Amino acid sequence: MNFTRRRVLLLAIVLVGAWLRFHALAADQRLHPDEALFSTFARGAALNGEWLLPGALDKPPLSIYAIAVTSLPFVETRPDGLPDLRLRTGETAARLPGALASIASIALMYAIARRLYQDEQTALLAAALLAISPFAVAFSATTFTDGLMMFWLLVGLWMMTSGRWSWAGVALALAFASKQQAVLYLPLLIAIGILRLSFTWRRLAGFALAFAAGTLLLLAWDALRGSSSGIFALALANNDPARFIRSGELIPRLATWLSYANAWFAPATIIFVGLGIGGALLRALRQPRHFGSALDLAILGYVAVYFLLHWLIAFNTYDRYLLPLLPPITLLAARGAIAFWDWWRVRLPGNELSFAGLICLAVIAGTARDAGEGRLNVGADREEHQGIDRVAVYLDARPLGAIIYDHWFGWELDYYLSEWTNKRRVYYPTADALTHDALLQPDPAPRYFVAASDESHSTWIEALENAGFAPKLVYQEARFLVYELTPPVQDG
C-alpha cells in the first residue's frame, strides 16, 4: 500500500470518527449526575477563578481544568455584571475536550498498532474499529474524566512502542492527573516496553521518576486545596474494592460486565473479540517464539486480568470502567481479523469476505450513531434527565430565597440552577429527617419538594402531610414533579 493511499484511508477513517463524535456532541442530552458534578467544578473555575476546585471532589483536576478552559471563551456578562455561561453552551463546551480527545485517539491507535505490528492493514483496521466503536462514541462527547485519561494512556503506549520510557512516564502521570484508575495501565506499559526490547534499568528509572514527579505535583495540589478530605481518600470512600464478591454476585456481575462489553463493536462484538482472542492463542501455539505472539499474549493476559479483577473484586459496576480495555481489545481484534482475511484470501479467492467486512463495519457505524444519541445501554445520561433544565428554570423563577427540598437530583439540579441561583437546595437522606428539620425552619420563604415520578416518593409526601404540611403539585413534566409546601400554622 503506497504512502498516499495509506494517508487518504487514515484521513477518511479519522473523518468518519470525527463525524460520529461531533454528532454525539450535538445531541440534545442533559448531563449525567457525575458529568454535572465535574462541570459544576469547572464552571466555578471559569466564572469565579476557583482553580483549586474547593469542595468535596474525588477526582484529579486535569480533566476538570480542560472543561474550564474550553468554557472560558463562552463566558458572557449578565445585565447585573456577573459572568455566566448559558446552559446549552456550557454543556457543549464541557463536552468538547472529551470529543476532541476521542478523535485524536483514533490517530494514536493507528500509530500504536503500526509500531507494534509493522503491518499497515492491521493499523488501519485498528483505527477504523476505534473510530466506529459504539462504546468509544458513547463516551466521547461527555465530561467524564475517563476520556482524557484514555487519551494520555494512548500517548503513553505510543511513546513506549518507540522506547521513549521517560515520555511514557510523563504521559502516565498526565493520565493519572485526569483519573486515578490510569495506574492500572502500568503493567501493560511496562510489558510492551520490555517486549519491544527497549528495556534498560536507566530507562525504567526515567519512567518511574517522571511518573513519581507528576504524582508528587498532584499530591501538592491536593494539599493546597485545604479540603477536609483529599481526592484520594474520598475516591476510596466512594469506591472501596476491599473485598471479593460474594457467591450470589458472580453471575449478576458477569452479566452486567458482558452487557457493557457487547457495545465495544456492537452488533459484531462477539465476532471481533472471538477473532482477536482466537487469533492470539492460535499464533501462540504455532509460533511460540515469535515477537508478535508474545505481544499478543501479553495484551490478552492484561485484558483477562483486568476483566477478572473488575468481576471478582467489588468494584462499582460502572460501564465506563471497561473503557481502558477497548484499546487492547481493538488491537487484538484488528490483528485477528486481518489474519483471518489473509487465510481466506489464500484458500478461497474472491471478494465475498471483503464485502461482508465492509457491511459489518457499516452496521457497527450505524450502531455508533445510535450510541451518540444515547440509544445504547452504555454512555452518559441516556435521556434519563431530559427536562431537568426546564425544571430548573421553573424553580429559578420562584421567589428570592425559596427553599428546595431535593432527594434525587442533587448534582444535576445544582448545575442547571446555574452558578448564581438565589435558591437554597437542601438534601435529606430520609423523609423523617426532612420533616424534622422542615418543622424547625423559621424562614417564611416558599418551600418546594422535588420528586421523581419513577421513584417511590409517596412516603415522603405522607410524612410531610402527617407533619402538618400541605403539599400541592405545581409542576409536572417527564419524570419531574414539584410540590409546593405550605407549612403548618404555628400556634400563637
C-alpha positions as CSV (number, residue, x, y, z in Angstrom):
1,M,0.0,0.0,0.0
2,N,1.6,3.3,-1.1
3,F,2.1,6.2,1.1
4,T,-0.6,8.4,-0.5
5,R,-3.3,5.8,-0.4
6,R,-2.4,5.0,3.2
7,R,-2.8,8.6,4.3
8,V,-6.0,9.0,2.4
9,L,-7.5,5.9,4.1
10,L,-6.4,7.1,7.5
11,L,-7.8,10.6,6.9
12,A,-11.1,9.0,5.8
13,I,-11.2,6.9,9.0
14,V,-10.5,9.9,11.2
15,L,-13.1,12.0,9.5
16,V,-15.7,9.2,9.9
17,G,-14.8,9.0,13.6
18,A,-14.9,12.8,14.0
19,W,-18.4,13.0,12.4
20,L,-19.7,10.4,14.8
21,R,-18.2,12.2,17.8
22,F,-19.4,15.7,16.7
23,H,-22.8,14.1,16.1
24,A,-22.8,12.9,19.7
25,L,-21.6,16.4,20.8
26,A,-24.6,18.0,19.0
27,A,-27.1,15.5,20.6
28,D,-29.8,17.1,22.8
29,Q,-28.9,15.4,26.0
30,R,-28.6,16.6,29.6
31,L,-25.7,15.9,31.8
32,H,-25.3,12.6,33.7
33,P,-25.0,13.1,37.6
34,D,-21.2,12.7,37.5
35,E,-20.9,14.9,34.5
36,A,-22.9,17.6,36.2
37,L,-20.6,17.4,39.3
38,F,-17.4,17.8,37.2
39,S,-19.0,20.5,35.1
40,T,-20.0,22.5,38.2
41,F,-16.4,22.5,39.5
42,A,-15.2,23.5,36.0
43,R,-17.8,26.3,35.8
44,G,-16.7,27.6,39.2
45,A,-13.1,27.8,37.9
46,A,-14.1,29.5,34.7
47,L,-16.5,32.1,36.2
48,N,-15.1,32.6,39.7
49,G,-11.4,31.7,39.4
50,E,-11.8,28.8,41.7
51,W,-8.9,26.9,40.2
52,L,-8.2,24.9,43.4
53,L,-11.7,23.4,42.9
54,P,-12.9,23.8,46.5
55,G,-15.4,21.3,47.8
56,A,-15.8,17.5,48.1
57,L,-14.0,16.2,45.0
58,D,-12.7,12.7,44.4
59,K,-11.0,13.2,41.0
60,P,-7.7,14.8,40.0
61,P,-8.0,18.2,38.3
62,L,-6.7,17.8,34.7
63,S,-10.0,16.8,33.0
64,I,-11.9,19.5,35.0
65,Y,-9.3,22.1,34.0
66,A,-9.8,21.1,30.4
67,I,-13.5,21.7,30.7
68,A,-12.9,25.1,32.4
69,V,-10.5,26.2,29.7
70,T,-12.9,25.3,26.8
71,S,-15.7,27.1,28.7
72,L,-13.8,30.4,29.1
73,P,-14.4,31.7,25.5
74,F,-18.1,31.3,26.0
75,V,-18.4,33.3,29.3
76,E,-20.9,36.1,29.0
77,T,-21.7,39.1,31.2
78,R,-25.2,39.2,32.6
79,P,-27.1,42.5,33.0
80,D,-26.2,42.6,36.7
81,G,-22.5,42.4,35.7
82,L,-21.9,38.8,36.8
83,P,-20.1,36.4,34.4
84,D,-22.2,33.4,33.3
85,L,-22.5,30.5,30.9
86,R,-25.7,29.7,29.0
87,L,-26.7,26.2,29.9
88,R,-26.7,24.8,26.4
89,T,-23.4,26.5,25.6
90,G,-22.0,25.3,28.8
91,E,-23.0,21.7,28.1
92,T,-21.3,21.8,24.7
93,A,-18.1,23.5,26.0
94,A,-17.9,21.0,28.8
95,R,-18.1,18.0,26.4
96,L,-15.7,19.4,23.8
97,P,-12.4,18.2,25.4
98,G,-13.7,14.6,25.6
99,A,-14.8,14.7,21.9
100,L,-11.5,16.1,20.7
101,A,-9.5,13.6,22.8
102,S,-11.6,10.8,21.4
103,I,-10.9,11.9,17.8
104,A,-7.1,12.2,18.5
105,S,-7.2,8.7,20.0
106,I,-8.1,7.3,16.5
107,A,-4.8,8.5,15.0
108,L,-3.0,7.3,18.1
109,M,-4.4,3.9,17.8
110,Y,-3.2,3.7,14.2
111,A,0.3,4.8,15.3
112,I,0.4,2.3,18.1
113,A,-0.7,-0.6,16.0
114,R,1.7,0.2,13.2
115,R,4.7,0.4,15.5
116,L,3.7,-2.8,17.4
117,Y,3.0,-5.0,14.4
118,Q,4.7,-3.3,11.5
119,D,1.6,-4.0,9.4
120,E,-0.3,-1.3,7.6
121,Q,-3.6,-3.2,7.3
122,T,-3.7,-4.1,10.9
123,A,-3.0,-0.5,11.9
124,L,-5.8,0.9,9.6
125,L,-8.3,-1.6,10.8
126,A,-7.5,-0.9,14.4
127,A,-8.0,2.8,13.8
128,A,-11.3,2.1,11.9
129,L,-12.6,-0.2,14.7
130,L,-11.9,2.5,17.4
131,A,-13.4,5.2,15.1
132,I,-16.7,3.4,14.8
133,S,-16.8,1.7,18.1
134,P,-20.2,2.4,19.7
135,F,-18.6,2.2,23.1
136,A,-16.0,4.8,22.2
137,V,-18.6,7.1,20.6
138,A,-20.9,6.8,23.6
139,F,-18.2,8.1,25.9
140,S,-16.6,10.6,23.5
141,A,-18.7,13.8,23.9
142,T,-19.0,13.5,27.7
143,T,-17.5,15.3,30.7
144,F,-16.4,12.0,32.4
145,T,-12.8,12.2,33.4
146,D,-12.2,8.8,31.6
147,G,-11.9,10.4,28.2
148,L,-8.9,12.5,28.8
149,M,-7.4,9.7,30.9
150,M,-7.6,7.3,27.9
151,F,-6.1,9.9,25.6
152,W,-3.0,10.2,27.8
153,L,-2.8,6.5,28.2
154,L,-2.7,6.0,24.5
155,V,0.0,8.7,24.3
156,G,1.9,6.6,26.8
157,L,1.5,3.5,24.8
158,W,2.7,5.3,21.7
159,M,5.8,6.6,23.5
160,M,6.5,3.1,24.9
161,T,6.3,1.5,21.5
162,S,9.3,3.6,20.3
163,G,11.3,3.1,23.5
164,R,10.7,6.6,25.0
165,W,10.2,5.4,28.5
166,S,10.6,8.8,30.2
167,W,7.9,10.4,28.0
168,A,5.7,7.4,28.6
169,G,6.1,8.1,32.3
170,V,5.1,11.7,31.7
171,A,2.0,10.6,29.8
172,L,1.0,8.1,32.6
173,A,1.4,11.0,35.1
174,L,-0.9,13.1,33.0
175,A,-3.4,10.3,32.7
176,F,-3.2,9.8,36.5
177,A,-3.9,13.5,36.9
178,S,-7.0,13.0,34.9
179,K,-8.3,10.0,36.8
180,Q,-6.7,7.7,39.3
181,Q,-7.6,4.5,37.5
182,A,-4.8,5.3,35.0
183,V,-2.4,3.5,37.3
184,L,-4.0,0.2,36.2
185,Y,-2.2,0.6,32.8
186,L,1.2,0.4,34.4
187,P,1.6,-3.3,33.8
188,L,0.6,-3.0,30.1
189,L,3.0,-0.1,29.5
190,I,5.9,-2.0,31.2
191,A,5.2,-5.2,29.4
192,I,5.1,-3.5,26.0
193,G,8.4,-1.7,26.8
194,I,10.1,-5.0,27.7
195,L,8.7,-6.8,24.7
196,R,9.8,-4.1,22.4
197,L,13.4,-4.9,23.6
198,S,13.9,-1.4,24.8
199,F,14.2,-2.2,28.5
200,T,17.2,-0.9,30.5
201,W,17.4,-0.1,34.1
202,R,18.2,3.5,33.2
203,R,15.0,3.8,31.1
204,L,12.9,2.2,33.8
205,A,14.3,4.8,36.3
206,G,13.4,7.6,33.9
207,F,9.9,6.2,33.6
208,A,9.5,5.9,37.3
209,L,10.9,9.4,38.1
210,A,8.7,11.0,35.5
211,F,5.6,9.3,37.0
212,A,6.7,10.0,40.6
213,A,7.3,13.7,39.8
214,G,3.8,14.0,38.3
215,T,2.2,12.2,41.3
216,L,4.1,14.5,43.8
217,L,2.8,17.6,42.0
218,L,-0.7,16.2,42.2
219,L,-0.3,15.5,45.9
220,A,0.9,19.0,46.5
221,W,-2.0,20.4,44.6
222,D,-4.4,18.4,46.7
223,A,-2.7,19.6,49.9
224,L,-3.1,23.3,48.7
225,R,-6.8,22.8,48.4
226,G,-7.1,22.6,52.1
227,S,-10.1,20.2,51.8
228,S,-11.1,18.2,54.9
229,S,-10.9,15.0,52.8
230,G,-8.4,14.7,49.9
231,I,-9.2,13.5,46.5
232,F,-7.7,10.0,47.1
233,A,-9.4,9.5,50.5
234,L,-12.7,10.5,49.0
235,A,-12.2,8.3,45.9
236,L,-11.5,5.3,48.1
237,A,-14.6,6.0,50.2
238,N,-16.8,6.2,47.1
239,N,-15.4,3.0,45.5
240,D,-13.8,0.8,48.1
241,P,-13.0,-2.6,46.4
242,A,-11.5,-4.1,49.6
243,R,-13.4,-7.4,49.3
244,F,-14.0,-10.2,46.9
245,I,-17.6,-10.5,45.6
246,R,-20.0,-13.0,47.3
247,S,-21.2,-16.1,45.5
248,G,-24.6,-14.6,44.8
249,E,-22.9,-11.7,42.9
250,L,-20.9,-13.9,40.5
251,I,-23.5,-14.3,37.7
252,P,-25.2,-10.9,38.0
253,R,-21.9,-9.0,37.9
254,L,-20.6,-11.1,35.0
255,A,-23.9,-10.5,33.1
256,T,-23.6,-6.8,33.7
257,W,-20.0,-6.5,32.5
258,L,-20.7,-8.6,29.4
259,S,-23.7,-6.5,28.5
260,Y,-21.5,-3.4,28.7
261,A,-18.7,-5.1,26.7
262,N,-21.1,-6.0,24.0
263,A,-21.1,-2.4,23.0
264,W,-17.4,-2.4,22.0
265,F,-18.2,-3.3,18.4
266,A,-22.0,-4.0,18.6
267,P,-23.6,-5.8,16.9
268,A,-20.4,-7.6,15.8
269,T,-18.5,-7.6,19.2
270,I,-18.5,-11.4,19.5
271,I,-17.1,-11.8,16.0
272,F,-14.2,-9.3,16.5
273,V,-13.4,-10.4,20.1
274,G,-13.5,-14.0,19.0
275,L,-11.1,-13.3,16.1
276,G,-8.8,-11.4,18.5
277,I,-8.7,-14.0,21.2
278,G,-8.7,-17.0,18.9
279,G,-6.0,-15.5,16.7
280,A,-3.8,-14.6,19.6
281,L,-4.0,-18.2,21.0
282,L,-3.5,-19.8,17.6
283,R,-0.4,-17.8,16.9
284,A,1.0,-18.6,20.3
285,L,0.6,-22.3,19.5
286,R,2.0,-22.1,16.0
287,Q,4.8,-19.5,16.6
288,P,5.5,-19.6,20.3
289,R,8.9,-17.8,19.9
290,H,7.7,-15.1,17.6
291,F,7.7,-11.5,18.9
292,G,4.1,-10.9,17.7
293,S,2.9,-14.0,19.5
294,A,4.4,-12.8,22.8
295,L,3.0,-9.4,22.3
296,D,-0.5,-10.8,21.6
297,L,-0.3,-13.0,24.7
298,A,0.8,-10.1,26.9
299,I,-2.1,-7.9,25.7
300,L,-4.6,-10.8,26.1
301,G,-3.3,-11.5,29.5
302,Y,-3.7,-7.9,30.5
303,V,-7.3,-7.9,29.2
304,A,-8.1,-11.1,31.1
305,V,-6.6,-9.9,34.4
306,Y,-8.3,-6.5,34.2
307,F,-11.7,-8.1,33.5
308,L,-11.3,-10.7,36.2
309,L,-10.3,-8.1,38.8
310,H,-13.4,-6.0,38.0
311,W,-15.6,-9.0,38.0
312,L,-14.4,-10.8,41.1
313,I,-13.4,-7.8,43.3
314,A,-16.2,-5.5,44.4
315,F,-15.6,-2.5,42.2
316,N,-18.6,-0.5,41.2
317,T,-20.1,-1.8,38.0
318,Y,-19.9,1.4,36.0
319,D,-19.9,0.9,32.3
320,R,-17.1,3.4,31.7
321,Y,-14.7,1.1,33.8
322,L,-14.5,-1.1,30.6
323,L,-13.2,1.8,28.6
324,P,-9.5,1.0,29.3
325,L,-10.0,-2.4,27.8
326,L,-11.1,-1.0,24.4
327,P,-7.7,-0.1,23.0
328,P,-6.0,-3.5,23.8
329,I,-9.1,-5.5,22.6
330,T,-9.1,-3.3,19.5
331,L,-5.5,-4.2,18.7
332,L,-6.2,-7.9,19.1
333,A,-9.4,-7.7,17.1
334,A,-7.7,-5.9,14.2
335,R,-4.8,-8.4,14.2
336,G,-7.1,-11.4,14.3
337,A,-9.4,-10.1,11.6
338,I,-6.5,-9.3,9.2
339,A,-5.1,-12.8,9.8
340,F,-8.4,-14.4,9.1
341,W,-8.8,-12.3,5.9
342,D,-5.3,-13.4,4.7
343,W,-6.2,-17.0,5.4
344,W,-9.5,-16.7,3.5
345,R,-7.8,-14.9,0.5
346,V,-5.2,-17.6,0.1
347,R,-7.6,-20.6,0.3
348,L,-10.8,-19.2,-1.2
349,P,-10.0,-16.4,-3.6
350,G,-12.8,-13.9,-4.0
351,N,-14.2,-10.6,-2.7
352,E,-17.1,-12.1,-0.7
353,L,-15.3,-11.6,2.6
354,S,-14.2,-8.0,1.7
355,F,-17.9,-7.1,1.0
356,A,-19.0,-8.8,4.2
357,G,-16.4,-6.9,6.2
358,L,-17.4,-3.6,4.7
359,I,-21.1,-4.3,5.5
360,C,-20.1,-5.3,9.0
361,L,-18.2,-2.0,9.6
362,A,-21.1,0.0,8.2
363,V,-23.5,-1.7,10.6
364,I,-21.2,-1.0,13.5
365,A,-21.0,2.6,12.4
366,G,-24.8,2.8,12.4
367,T,-24.9,1.5,16.0
368,A,-22.2,4.0,16.9
369,R,-24.6,6.8,15.6
370,D,-27.3,5.4,17.9
371,A,-24.8,5.4,20.8
372,G,-24.0,9.0,20.2
373,E,-27.7,9.8,20.6
374,G,-28.0,7.9,23.9
375,R,-29.8,4.9,22.5
376,L,-27.4,2.2,23.8
377,N,-27.1,0.7,27.2
378,V,-23.8,2.4,27.8
379,G,-22.7,6.1,27.9
380,A,-23.7,9.2,29.7
381,D,-27.3,10.2,30.8
382,R,-29.2,8.3,28.0
383,E,-32.1,10.8,28.3
384,E,-32.8,9.9,32.0
385,H,-32.7,13.6,32.9
386,Q,-34.3,15.2,29.8
387,G,-36.3,18.1,31.1
388,I,-34.3,18.9,34.2
389,D,-33.2,22.2,32.6
390,R,-36.9,23.3,32.4
391,V,-37.5,22.2,36.0
392,A,-34.5,24.4,37.0
393,V,-35.9,27.4,35.0
394,Y,-39.3,26.9,36.8
395,L,-37.6,26.8,40.2
396,D,-35.3,29.7,39.5
397,A,-38.4,31.8,38.7
398,R,-39.7,31.2,42.3
399,P,-39.4,34.0,44.9
400,L,-36.0,35.0,46.2
401,G,-34.5,32.6,48.8
402,A,-37.0,29.8,48.1
403,I,-36.1,26.5,49.8
404,I,-35.9,23.4,47.6
405,Y,-36.0,20.0,49.2
406,D,-34.4,17.6,46.8
407,H,-33.5,13.9,47.5
408,W,-33.0,12.6,43.9
409,F,-31.4,15.2,41.6
410,G,-28.6,16.8,43.6
411,W,-25.6,17.4,41.3
412,E,-27.7,17.8,38.1
413,L,-30.1,20.2,39.8
414,D,-27.2,22.2,41.2
415,Y,-25.7,22.6,37.8
416,Y,-28.9,23.5,36.0
417,L,-30.0,26.0,38.7
418,S,-26.9,27.9,37.4
419,E,-23.9,29.4,39.2
420,W,-25.8,32.4,40.6
421,T,-29.1,30.9,41.8
422,N,-30.6,32.6,44.8
423,K,-32.5,29.4,45.8
424,R,-31.4,27.1,48.5
425,R,-31.3,23.4,47.6
426,V,-31.3,21.1,50.6
427,Y,-30.7,17.3,50.6
428,Y,-32.1,14.9,53.2
429,P,-31.5,11.2,53.2
430,T,-34.8,10.2,54.7
431,A,-38.4,11.5,54.9
432,D,-38.2,11.7,58.7
433,A,-35.0,13.8,58.6
434,L,-36.7,16.2,56.1
435,T,-39.9,16.6,58.2
436,H,-38.0,17.1,61.4
437,D,-35.8,19.9,60.1
438,A,-38.6,21.4,58.0
439,L,-40.7,21.9,61.1
440,L,-37.8,23.7,62.8
441,Q,-37.2,26.0,59.8
442,P,-38.3,29.5,60.9
443,D,-37.7,31.2,57.5
444,P,-41.1,32.1,55.8
445,A,-39.6,31.7,52.3
446,P,-41.6,29.5,50.0
447,R,-40.7,25.8,50.0
448,Y,-40.7,23.2,47.3
449,F,-40.3,19.5,47.2
450,V,-38.8,18.0,44.0
451,A,-39.5,14.3,43.3
452,A,-39.0,11.7,40.6
453,S,-42.2,10.2,39.3
454,D,-40.5,6.8,38.7
455,E,-39.2,6.7,42.3
456,S,-41.3,5.9,45.3
457,H,-41.9,9.3,46.8
458,S,-45.4,8.7,48.3
459,T,-43.8,8.0,51.8
460,W,-42.2,11.4,51.6
461,I,-45.5,13.1,50.8
462,E,-47.3,11.2,53.5
463,A,-44.6,12.2,56.1
464,L,-44.9,15.8,55.1
465,E,-48.7,15.6,55.4
466,N,-48.5,13.9,58.8
467,A,-46.3,16.7,60.0
468,G,-48.9,19.2,59.0
469,F,-47.6,20.4,55.6
470,A,-50.0,20.8,52.7
471,P,-48.2,19.6,49.5
472,K,-49.6,20.8,46.2
473,L,-48.4,19.6,42.9
474,V,-47.5,22.7,40.9
475,Y,-45.2,21.3,38.2
476,Q,-45.1,18.0,36.2
477,E,-43.0,17.2,33.2
478,A,-41.4,13.9,32.1
479,R,-40.3,12.3,35.3
480,F,-40.1,15.5,37.3
481,L,-42.6,16.6,39.9
482,V,-42.5,19.7,42.0
483,Y,-44.7,20.2,45.1
484,E,-45.2,23.5,46.8
485,L,-45.3,23.0,50.6
486,T,-47.5,25.1,52.8
487,P,-46.1,24.7,56.3
488,P,-48.5,24.1,59.3
489,V,-49.9,27.1,61.1
490,Q,-47.8,27.7,64.3
491,D,-49.8,28.2,67.5
492,G,-49.7,31.7,68.9
